[in-house]
């Protein structure tokens, strides 16, 4: 059974890990002609040249540099945006975002607090603070920031989602469920809240879990995560055709998703006794990952059930090359020897 986990934390922490491991780049555009500068950057340069006191233009160029992973340039521009527009909320939230990408959550928080000095009723800024506190595992301040945000705007699905995450992190599952459900009642397509409810209900009521993952996949049709969990639940609840349908939808989105292909083969093998179809799926998984020992074993088992002993033996032997003394492969070879 899969455990609940935080999409917010995983997404942000993964991003931090990637970004903080990279050296800050320089733009490399100094002294170069306009022909060598990307069109978007060239247009922003021209606009800033015409309106050097337009704070928003520096924010836009900073955003371009962030997307290009040119963080020194992004930081320089966002500071210029604050210099010429000391009450530009977008500039401070941009600065907060840059610091977060650089792995500096406290500096990110400080930038948001600057906004509240001149815009204390900004619900979005309180919400951004709540996200940061959640990352920092400061649940008390996370809850306080969520409450501040809700006092300003009581109909924020994201606020209830964050509240639910903080409650879940503190093992207050029933209260977390209430908060996630409130999020979904405000926004029926709130993907993250639907996913969390799907995970939570797996251990309580799998039929309910299926409904939440179905709703999540409708909210975000390109989410392979929602479809994969839906497929597993259909599989575990003896609905093999629906499981295959979910996995095949994944492979249309991501043809190289070896887990979905493998699971399709597993359903054909274990639930439908369609060994040729199972072997074909495991072959696809092996093509994507030649070291996928489980796929080699299951393809060998399909061949064994199809009475193709030579192919079965070859696959079991391949498993042993990948995993020394793998017990399933050894048993498979022993079964084949007894058939001689």
Beta strands, then each sheet from edge to edge (+ up, - down):
end
